[in-house]
Amino acid sequence: MRSRLLAVVTALSAAALAAMFTLTIGSPAHAAAGFTVANGRLYDANGTEFVMRGISHAHTWYASQTRAFADIKATGANTVRVVLSGGRWQPANGASDVANVISLCRANRLICVLENHDTTGYGEQSGSVPLSTAVDYWISLRNVLAGQERYVIINIGNEPVGNNAVSPTWTQATTTAIQRMRDAGFDHTLMVDAPNWGQDWRFEMRDNAASVFAADPDRNTVFSIHMYGVFDTAAEITDYLGRFRTANLPIVVGEFGHNHSDGNPDEDTIMSYTQANRIGYIGWSWSGNGGGVEYLDMVTNFDPNQRTSWGTRIIDGANGIRSTSREATVFGSGPTGSPTTGPTQSPTAQPTTPPPARGCTAAYRVIGQWPGGFQAEVTVTAGSAAIGSWSVGWTWANGQRINQSWNTTLTTSGSAVTARNVTYNGALGAGASATFGFLASWTGSNTAPTPSCTAS
């Protein structure tokens, strides 16, 4: 995380929104012992898809705050991103300390994303080091990290390029770093941060991610975008993340906040879009921020009983950690929040009174709107009886056009829209809800429709 961004970024131009790679990525080329990437998704060692819902912890500056691991787990998080230093900050986090960090992660059933913070702002900030030095650090920890592939993801270097031009470029340096890690025997999933203080406003990571991924002999690299002031509109967020999804390239929001010195990030869209599209996110950060960004603390003074507004938002707000996180299955149980057995068998005797009629309601709301486009979601709620499927319909009043949708099978005929459930969200218990969303265009007016819902 950076406290000040030295460039002002305006809305995306039409040219920046055009010209994106298309790549189909199949199974990983190397069967790793731990996490793997396939078809743009991250899978744990049991082959179960894993979506990060995590919190960053500034361990290198607060090494004594080991209770933070348990407190972060108590939020429902399935991941902790741990800040480490190879020497830019003293004392460096050596082998014994990193081994203890991994032990704390595993004891608290958290996937451990270990990141080297020494690279932050390279080429612009004094004291920062290139990715090659970060790789040297990881190689020095090879004996500690070997055998931990099921529990550890290595974030090679935090925000490894500032806003100045550097040589080698981000693309060249990142490709070389990945290949050096593989040559040194690392089979872990690797995470690589974007340039421009992690926010990629020049789109170097976005436009070169396909070639960087292909250069990994294991095909086991995840890309990390940090979303602060550059990502202050829904259009910027959905366009950036959507391009990675379209290209089947693995992307996570490796840092984000609710506010920042360089602008006001749209955390609502970040959280809703990542949830709808099964994209991981990691919020910055648990506690200990300074330099004018103390508002990014989730708790004050590492005390979980002193929750901040940001902590409340990301942990218990809409699409927050507690309601969306599922624990990695490598810890010996199924995803938290899901039943471990199927529903109990229905009684064989017929009921003496007829069951209540199946029904549902649909509520429409706009998540974000910008000139010419908007994002909306519809929440379907079952009535007093369980339902097996649902269909929602409405008619546009102003010629709106849907461009992309998720969590639904959606068809249009002129101004009429029909949205039906998909396989995993049709069956709802009495009073239970499912949500689907979409991106659409509009001109002139954007009158909200009144949807109807039918169930069976």
Disulfide bonds with the S-S distance in Angstrom:
Cys105-Cys112 2.30
Cys360-Cys453 1.98
